[in-house]
Amino acid sequence: MTQKGVSDWRNVAIVGPYLSGKTTLLESLLFVTGAISRKGSIADGNTVGDGDPEAQKRQMSVEVAAATTEYKGINFTFLDCPGSVEFAQETYNALMGVGAAIVVCEPDPNRVLTLAPLFKFLDDWEIPHLVFVNKMNRATAGSNESAGSIYNTVLQALKSVSSRPLVPHQYPIGQGDKLLGFIDLVSEQAFHYHPGAPADPVPFPESLHEEEKAARQEMLEGLADFDDHLLEELLEEIDPPQDEIIKDLKMELGADLIVPVFLGVAEQDYGVRHLLDALVREAPEPSLTADRRKLQKTGDTPIAQVIKTYYTPQGGKLSLVRVWQGTLTDGMSLNGVRHGGMYRLMGQQQNSINEAHVGEIVALSRLNGVQTGETLSPEKIDRELPRAPQLAPVFALAITPEKRDDEVKISAALAKLREEDPSLAWEQHGDTHEIILWGQGEIHLQVALERLRRKYNLSMVTHLPQVAYKETIRKPVESVRGRYKHQSGGHGQYGDVYLNIQPQPRGEGFQFSETIVGGVVPKQYIPGVEIGVREYLAHGPLGFPVVDVAVTLTNGSYHNVDSSEQAFKQAARLAMQEGMAKCEPTLLEPVVTIEISAPNEFTSKVLQLISGRRGQILGYEALSDWNNWDKISAYLPQAEMQDLIVELRSLTMGVGFFQWQYDHLQQVPDKVAEQVLVSHGNGNGKG
């Protein structure tokens, strides 16, 4: 690939819902530009975009894949991004490094809602984007509607989920239920598709004259909203020249003011060359996208950002970086770390290079200690480039190594796993002592566990995490005696205590005090009493840690020879064992505050979902920055949260999401408590 100037580079993300055809579109883009001589297929697992074994197994993208090619003098780096909502963090991280995005969707108005979160992210970050309506042949096959009617219906549906105006760039040509080609609304030239070849210009189909004029007028009016001169021309019924239309398209797309819409069939390369032509003419140049980031200029100092981290079996760590300023050179030290090599990627293939300029996306090897999202420079700079927001974890599994000897390896392996995928999180739970792996859904965690096994030879046994139940008491007792006396030759053991036990207000925790008078329990033994009480409270009468209890040492006795701190500790445990059973112990469960966001057409279903899981609805309101979306606030028992995301996505076409945090403990209802105690092997406890 020849070296190009700054303006001759474009980097473009390919994004969209699962099954929309993103990886197939990448394959077509690479094929028609000559980067590959033969197209692979998803079914055969040999596409450039899905080289990862976990992707091939599921026939779906699970991480970002980069590929560079050249078309009409422009070098392109395409980033094929996962479509599943469970891997959205990958997509968001990648989008922070591109100059434009192609949003791929199917011609099904009923599925357009799945694009809403993606459009929201693109518009919030002012990332220029266009839409490619893929699989148009499937929409027309067997349909009684014309290709134009189907296209218009999809276009109207797309407008409902975009805060930016959508403008058609093409209009389909059909015959019966077959898709024949398209009309370019800029030049008003008609084209017919041909398998394996560029579309041929054909005479304008007069039968589509009115429909094409309406579509072209819609495009021009969308552009005229941001160009007074074009608006004047339209008012005076002057047909604007093509170069003026293209200039407006480039300017307004680059500023994320409009969203042009294209159509085609990626599997057959239909419409792909026209899409590339539009990217050449209209996609913003790297210098413009740098301005969009409001990057503080510091001369020619190289500045880059990591948008993806890989750990490869052969080469170790690879950092995919976007160059925002200056030139990166081979062997340069960035953030104090000298990288081990620079590469352009073609999926899994690495091609060594010596330098990379503004707008390029390249991979750097062995940048140890550098994380995804980090800003890189050989010099100290005074600001970090913005990172994609971190998605909150919503699904968890407890994991245990199959081999006990592997326990020492797990921390390092999980740290590397999280470097590759920052939407993963893990913790060693302080109450249950389980290792908890958090992520965005069940498939997300399955992929992570498969990588642990494949890359680090760590096989895991998994189960749903235990809920960190606690217990407390509802009734006080006084003067509970605990007497420990043991004689086995020589000095014996003797301790004697009287304790008052009473409940504390929720959240007050444990309190120990003493009211000893006259030295009936010598001061040196009182710490032993408190230790004995605390040790007992770690495992109360129902089998769980006890909270919100106050214990007072009121009386006791000792032996001059046989008493010891250890004896008084045992006496305290005996007193607690007898007394706590009389205090009406009750089970407590952790409760979280949760905020669920979803389209308002699903609000009633979400409210039912919360109520059906013992939740307490606190209220709901419209999201101020997202039209037709609501935010529902509630308290929810943590035990009811474990598969909540699965049902929420099922109810909301995959777009609903939530954030949560621990809030308080509350008493478990009696029937639920009985089930919990039985499942924990304590069916005789009283809830």
N, C-alpha and C positions, 0 to 999 in steps of 0.2 A: 504494500500500500504506500503510495507516494506521500511525502510530507506536504501538508497544506498550511495555508495561512489561517489566522484566527477565524475569519468569517466563513471559512470553508468547512467548518465542523458543525454537526448537529448531534445532540443527544436526546433521545426520545424514549419515554417509557410506554410500554404497551400494557394497558390495565383494563379491567372489566370483570364481570362476574364469572364464577365457575361455569365452564362449558360454553362460554361465548365464542371461543375459537382464537384466543390470544396466541398460544404457542403455534397453532397452524398459520396464523397471520405472520408471525416472525419467520417461520419456515418459508413462506411465500416471498416475503420481502428479501430474504437472503438468496432465494433461488432466482428471482427475476433480476437481481443485481449482480448475479454471477459469483456470489460468495460461496455458494455450494452448487455442486453439479447435479445433485439428486435430492429430492425432498424426502425427509423421513415422515413417519406417521406416529401419532400418539399410541395407537394400538401396538405397533411394533417396538415402541420404546426407543426409537433411534432419532428423535428430533434433537436439534441443537439446544432447544430450551429446556428439555427434561432429561439431562444427563445424570441427574442424581438418582441413585437406586430407589430411594423412597418415592420419588416422583414417578418412576417407571412402574413400580409396583401398583400404585394407585391410579395411574394414568391421569395425573393432575399435577400442576406445578406446586411445589412446596417451598421454593426459595427463588430469589431473583437470579436470572441468567442473563449474561451480557454477551452481545455479539456485535462486531464491527464490520461494516461493509462500505462500498463506495457506489455512488450513483450520480451521474451527470456532473462529475467534478466535485461533489460534496461527500465528505466522509461522515457516515452515520454510526453512532453507537446506539443500539436498541437494547432496552432492558425489558425482558419478558417477566412480568410480575405475577405472583399467584392470584387466583381469583377467589379462592375460598376465604370467607370472612375470618377463619381461624388463623390465617397467615397474613392478615391485613398489615401488621407491623412491618413485614418485609416490604410491602408495596409503599407504605408511607415513607419509610426510610429512603427507598430508592427515588421517590418523587422529589425529595429534597435536593437531588443532584441533577435533575434534567432541565432542559429548556422548554420542553413541550411533552404532552402526553396524548396518545391515541386511546380513546375510550372505546372498547369493542363491546358491542351488544348484539343480541339476537333481535329479529324483527317481530318480537312478541310484546305487545303493550302491557300484558299482564305481568311481565317480569321486569319492567323498567324500574319499578320501585327499588329493586336490588341495587340500582346505581346511586341511590340517594346519598349514602355516606361518602361515596367516592367523589361525587360532584361537590359535596360540602367541603371535603378536604381540599380539592383542587381550587375552589373559589376562595376559601379562607386564606390559602397561601398564594393566591394570585398566580397559579401555574397555568400557562396557556395550554388549552386542550381542544381537541376536535373529536368527533364521534365517527366511527366506522360501523355502519349497520351491516353486520355480517350475515351469511347464510340466507341471503334474500331469495335464492332459488327454492329453498325449503318452504318459505312463506307463501310463495306463489303456486307451488306444485299442489294440484288438487283443490285450489281455492277458487271460489266463485268471484272473488274480488280481483280487481286489476292490481298490477304491481304498484301503480301510482297511489291507489287508494290505501293499500297496505302501508306503503312508505309514509303517507301523510298521517295515518293513524299513529304510527310509531313516533313520528316527529312531534305530534301533539302530546303524546304521553311523556316523551323526553322533556318537553318544556315544563311539565309539572314537577320535575325533580331538580331542575337547574335554576340557579339564581341569575344566571347569565342568559341572554337571548340566544336561542339556537337559530342558525340560518342555514338553509339547504344550499349545498354546493353542487349537487347533482339531482337529476330526476330520472327515475327508472323507465326503461322501455320494455314492455312486455307484449306477448302475443298469446292470448288465451291464458293458460296457467304457466306459461314459460317466461323466464327472464331472459331477454335478448341482449340488453345493453343499457346505456344511460345517455342522458344529455348533460353536457357540461354547461352549467348555468352562467358561467362567466363568458365563454365564447359562443354559446348557443350552438355548439357543434354536437351532433349525435354520433354515438359510437356503438358498434356491436362487438360483443365478447367473442373470443375464439380460444378454445382450450390450448394451453401451452404457447400462446402467442399474444402480442399486444392487441388491444382492441382496435378495430378498423373504423375510420371515419365513414359514415354513411349519410345519405340525404336525410334532412330533417323530417321526421314523421309528422305530417300535417294533422293527423288525428289527435296528436298530443299538444297541438298549438296552444289551446286555452290553458291546459293544465301546466304546461311549461312556463307560459307567461306569468301565471299566478305564482308559481314557485320562484321564478326569477325576481318578480316584484317583491316578494317576501324577503329574499336575500338582500336586495338593494335597499329596501326600507330599513332592514336591520342595520346595515352599514351606515345609512344616512343619519341614524340617531346619533352618530358620533362624528359626522362630517357635514358641516353646513353647506359646503359647496355642492356636494352630492345631493343634498336635500333640495337645494335650489334647482338643480338639473331635473330632478324628479318632478318637482312642482311645475316646471316649464315643459314637462314631457320631452326632455332631451335624453337620448340614450347615451349613458356615459361610456367612454372608451374603455377597452379591456384593461389597459395599463393602470387606469385610475381605480378600477374595481380591485385589481390585484394589490395595488398599493394600500388601499383601505383594508383589505383582508389581512395583509401582513401587519399593518399597524395595530389593528383592533384585536387580532388574535394574539399578537405579542403582548398587548396590555391586558389580556384576559378580559376583554369587554364583550366578546362574542364567542360562540361555539359553532364552527362550521360542521356540517354533517355530510358524510360521504356514505357510499353504499357499495356492496360487492359480495363476492364469494371467495374467501381466502383459500379454501381448499382447491379451487380451480384457478387461482390467481386472477380472478375477475375483479377489476377495480383497483388492484394493488399498484399498478404503475401510475395510475392517475393520482392515487394517494401519495405516492412518492414525489410525483411532480409538484403537488401542492406543498409538501414539506420543503422541497427545494426552494420554491418561490416564496412561501408564506410563513414558514416556521421562523421564530426569532433567532437571530445570531447570538453566539455566546456572550458578546459584549452587552447585549440588551438584557439578557437574563442575569448578568452580574449586577446591572443597575437595579433589577427587580429585587435582588437580595439586599440592596442598599449597603453593599460591601464598602467598607472604609478603605479608600485607596491608600496604599503605602508604597508608591513607586512601583518597581517591578518585583517586589518581594513575592516569591511564590507562596500561594495560599491554596490549600486543597481541603477536602472534607471526606472522611470515610463514610460511605453509604451502605456498605455490606462487608461482612467478614466471613471468610471461608476457612475451614481446616481441611486440607486435602491429604490423602494418605501418602502421596509421594513428596509433595513440596512443603508440607506444613502450612503455616498461616499465610493467607492471602488477604490483603485489604483492598477492596474495590473503592477507588477514590475519584472524586470529581475535582478537576482543576478549575479554581475560580479566578486565579490571578497568577501572572508570571509563568515560568517554565520549570517543570520538574525534570531533573536529569538523573541518569543512572548512577546509583551509589550515593545520592544526596541524603544527608541526615535531616530528618524531620522530627520535631519535638524531641530532639536529643537521641533519636534512634536512627541508625544507618540502615536503610532498607537493603534487601538482598537481591533485588532485581525488579525490572519494570516490564509489564506485559500488556498487550491487548488480548482480550478474550474472545474466543468463538465457542461459547458454551464451556465445555470442559477443556478445550484446547487453549494453550497459552503460547502467544507469539512474542518473543522478546523484542523490546525496543529500547532506544537510548534516551529519548526525551518525550515529554508530553506538554501540550500547550493549553491555553485557556479554552474551556469548553469540552476538553477530552475527558473521557472516563477510562481509567486504566487500573490495572491491578499491581500492587506493590507487595513483595514478599517479605516475610519475617519482620514486620513492624511490631515487635513484641511489646506488650503493655499498652498498645494503642487500641482504643475502643471504637465501635460503630458510632457515628455521629460526631466524633472528635474532629476539631479543626487542626490542620497540619501546616507547619511552616518551618523553614530552617532558622528563622529568627523569632524572637519573642514578639507576639502581637497583642494588642490591647483589647481584643474582643473575640468572642467565639461566634461562628456562624450558627444560625438557629437550627435546632434539631427537631425532628418529628416528635410530636407528643408521645409519651409512653402509654401504651394501652394498659388498663388495669387488668390484673389476672382475674379470671372468672370460673376456672375449672381446675380441680386439683386431684392428684393421686398420691397416696403414700407409697414410697418405693423402698425396697430392701434388696441388696445384692443376693443373687442365688448362692454365691460362694462367700462364705464368711471372710475369707482372706481378702476379698475385693473391697472391703469397707474402707481401707486406707486409701484406695484410689478414687473414691467416688467424688470427693470435693474438687479435686483438680479437673476431673472429667466434666463435671457439671459446670465448672467455671468456663471451660472452653466451649461447652455447648451454649452457654448463655452469651458468650462473645459472638457466636454465629447468629444467635437468635435472641435479641434483647427482650422479646416479649415473654420469654421464660423467666421464672423466678423459682428459688428454692429456699427452704428453711429447715432447721432442726427445731421441731416444735418443743417449747419448753415444758409443756404439761404432758403431752402424750409421748414425747421423745421419738416421734416418727420423723423420717425425712420426707418432707412434703414438696412435691414438684408441682408448680403452678403454671398455667398457660391459658390459651384462648379457647380450648375445647378438647374433646376426646381425641379427635384425629391429630390435632396439634401435638398432644402429649404422646400419642402412639408413635408419631414420626420421631420425636425427640428420643424416646426409649429405643427405637430401632437404630438410631445413630449412635447411641451409647454402646449398643451391642456391636455394631459394625465397625465403628472407628476406634473404640477403646476397649473392646472385648469385655464389656460389662453387661451381663444379663441381669434383669431386675424382675423381682416378684412385686406385683402391685395390688393394691386394694384401695377402696375409698377411705379417706382419712377419718380417724376417730374424731368425734366431737368432744371438745374439752369441757365435759360436764363438771360442775362443782356441786357441793351440797352445803346447806346451812341448817340452822335450827329455828323453830318457831316458838319455843317455850323455854323459860329459864328453870334451872334447878339449883338448889343451895346445899351446901355442906355435904357434897358427895365425897365419901372417904375412899382413899386408896392406900392400902397398907401392904408393903413389901417386906417379907421376912424370910431370910434364907440362911440356913446353917449347914455347913459341909466340912466341919473341922477347921480349927484355927479361927480366925476372924470370920464373923458372919456378915450378912447384909441386912440393914434395917432402915426403912424409910416409911414415914406416915404423914399423909397430907389430907386436908379437907379443901375442896374447891367449890367455888360458885361459878356456874356456867350460864351465860345469858346471850341472847341474840343481839347483834349490832345492826344499825340501819344499813341498807344495801349500799355496798361500795366502801364502807368504813374499814373493812379488813379485819385483821386480828389485833387484839389488845390483851396484854398480860399485865397484871398488877398484883400486889400483895399487901395485906393488912396485918402482918404478923406482929404480935405484942409479946413482950417478955422472952423473946428468943426461943419460942417453942420449936421453931425451925431455924437453925443457925443460918446467918447470912451467906456463908460459903456454900450452902446447899440449895439456896433459892434459884441460882442459874440452872441447876440440874432439873428443878421442877419445870421451869419454862421450856427447857430442851425437850423434856418428856412430853409436854403438852403439844409443842410444835410437831414433834415426830408423829404423834397420834393423828393430828389434824391433816397430815399428808394423805391419809387414807381413812376416811370417816366410816360410820356405820353402814352407809349405802355403798361404800367402795370408792368414793371420789374425794378429792381434796376439799377440805372444809374452809369456808370463808365467812367473814362477817360474824365473828364470835369473840366475846370477851370472857376471859377466865381470870378469876381472882383467887389467890392462895390466902385462905383465912385462918387456918389453924393446922396443927400437926404435932408430931412428937419425934424424938430422936434418941439414939443410944450412943453413949459416950465412946464406945469402942467400935461397934458394928456399923454405925451410920457412915454413909459416903454420898458423894454427888450422884454416883451411878445408881445407888439404891433409891434416892429420892426421884431420879428420872423414871425408874421403873414404877414407883408408887404413883407418880403423876399419870403415867400411861394407864394404870389400872383404874384410877379415879375417872379419867376421861372415858374409858371404855364403858364403865358402868353408867356414868352420868349422861353421856351423849345419847344413849338409847332411849332415855326418858325425856329428851328435849324435843321430841317430834321432828326428827330430821326430814328434810325435804330436798328434792333435786332441783338444781338450777341449770339453765342452759344459756350459752352466749347468744346475744341478740345483736344483729348488725343494723345500721342504717343503710338503706339502699336507695339509689336514685336510678330509675329505669327510664330510658329514653326510647321512644318509638313513635311512628306516625300516628296521628290522632285517630285515624280510622280503626286502630287496634287498641285504643285506650281502654275501652270497656272490657276487652279480653284480658288485658294486662291486670286490671283491677280484680277480675275473677281469679286470675292466676295467683295473685298475692293472697287474696282471702282464702283460697283453697290450700295454701301452704301455711296457715296459721299466722299470716302477716297482719300487721296493723297499719292501715293506710293513713298517712299523715296529710295527704293532699296531692293535688296535681295542678299543673299550670302549663301554658303554652311556652315552648322554648323561644326565647326572645330573638335568637339569631338563626332560627330554622323554621321556615314557614311550614305549617301543617304538622308539626311535631309537638308532642307533649313530654313533660318530665313528671314522673310519678314518684313521690317520696313515701317511704314506708319503713316500719320496723319489721324485721324478718328473723325468725330463729335460724341460727347458722345451720342447724341440722336439716333445714328445708332448702338450703341454698346449693347443695352439692350438684344437682343436675338442673338447676334453674335455667342456666343459659341454654341448655338443649331445648327445653320446652318453650322458652321465650323466643328463640330463633324460629322454632316451628310455627309459632303463632303469628310471627311478624315477617314472614318471607326472608328470614335470615338477617334482617337489618336492625332489630332491637338490640340494645346493649345496656349494661348497667355499670355503676361504680358503687363500691361499698366500703364500709369500715366498721370495726367493732365498736359497739356503743355501751352495752350494759349486760348484766345477768338478770334473768327473770325466772320465776318458778315454773317448772314444767307441769302442764296439766296432768292430773292423776292417771288417766288412761295411757297417755304417752309415757309417763314416768314408769309405769308398770312394764311396758314393752322395753324401755331402755334397760331397766334393771334385769329383766330376764335375759336380754341379749348380752349383758355384761356378767351373767352368771350370779346375779343376786336377786332372784325372784321373790325372796321373802321380805325384801325391804319395803318400808312404807313410804309412799310418796306424799 
